[in-house]
Each structure stands twice: as C-alpha cells, then as structure tokens.
Amino acid sequence: MRILSAGAISSRHPRQRGVTLLEMLLAVGLVALLAGLTYPSVNAGLDTLRLRSASDQVMGFLSSAVDRADRRQQVVEVQILMAENALLARTADQSFVRRLEVPDPAHIVSVVPPLAGSIAPNGARRFLLYPGGAIPSIGVEIATPTGRRRVIYLDPITGTARAEALTP
C-alpha cells in the first residue's frame, strides 16, 4: 500500500461518482408510478374532507339559528337558497342576519322534506324557528361533483344538527 502526500496524484483511476441516465430514468419512473397509484386515494380523501368541512359549516349555521331563536326569544327565518348555493337566517327586525355560502366544491342538492306541489322558481325554501316552539324537521343534502353526499338534519326533538354520509 502506498501513502500519498497531499500534492501527489494517484496512478489509479478514482471511483466514478454520480448516476447514469438509466438509473435516473428508473428512479423517475418509480416516483411517477407511485404518484399515479396514490393520487386517486389522496384526491378522494381531500374531497371527503372538503365535504365534511362544508357539512360542519351548515350544522353550525343551523345550530346558531336555533340558538338565536331560543336565547333572544325571536322568530328566526331560515332560507335555503339552492340556486345561490347558500343559506340565510334572519329575524323580522333584521337585528340578526347571517348568510352562509356553501364552500366549493360542495353544492346544495335538495332539501328534506320535499315540498308537495311546486317549488319556488329559484329553489328557495323557508322555515320559521319559533322561540319555545317546535323545531321543524329540516334536512339539507349537499354533494360534491364526484358524487359524495351528506345530509345535515336539524332534529326536531333535540334541536341539534347532525350530519349523515350517504352511500352512492
């Protein structure tokens, strides 16, 4: 074995470092394959989270309207505006006005219970929440473009909002 000084050059060829083009293409191909396999499940998970977030906002909106009617002893009108993809709650004296735009990509599909006969041209439904009175059974179905759906119910017995996922 030969010991070299700091300025001496070895007669042996140094080991080559780096990657070949073939190795680089193989690594990029594996990363692309893994990304292609995981993208649909990640996208579905994000879609579910967006739908759950939208349903939580609708539940909070309905709960705040019921709470306002009970605590302030005021009649609260809840409007479900399907054409505008929004919910509106207000009192007669306009001291309480709240509007919730259902966040994209979720949209309002239907309102439960369905109306017998004709529906308003703009798809609006109105419900009144009376202080100390019976709470109407309200259900708002929201969906995403991929077909995931949830229904948010306002329970007439307890006055609380709850959400249920619907299977496609």
Sequence and secondary structure as in RCSB ss.txt:
>XXXX:A:sequence
MRILSAGAISSRHPRQRGVTLLEMLLAVGLVALLAGLTYPSVNAGLDTLRLRSASDQVMGFLSSAVDRADRRQQV
VEVQILMAENALLARTADQSFVRRLEVPDPAHIVSVVPPLAGSIAPNGARRFLLYPGGAIPSIGVEIATPTGRRR
VIYLDPITGTARAEALTP
>XXXX:A:secstr
     TT   SS     S  HHHHHHHHHHHHHHHHHHHHHHHHHHHHHHHHHHHHHHHHHHHHHHHHHHHHT  
EEEEEETTTTEEEEEETTSS EEEEE  TT EEEEEES  SS   TT EEEEEE TTS    EEEEEE TTS EE
EEEE TTT  EEEEEE  
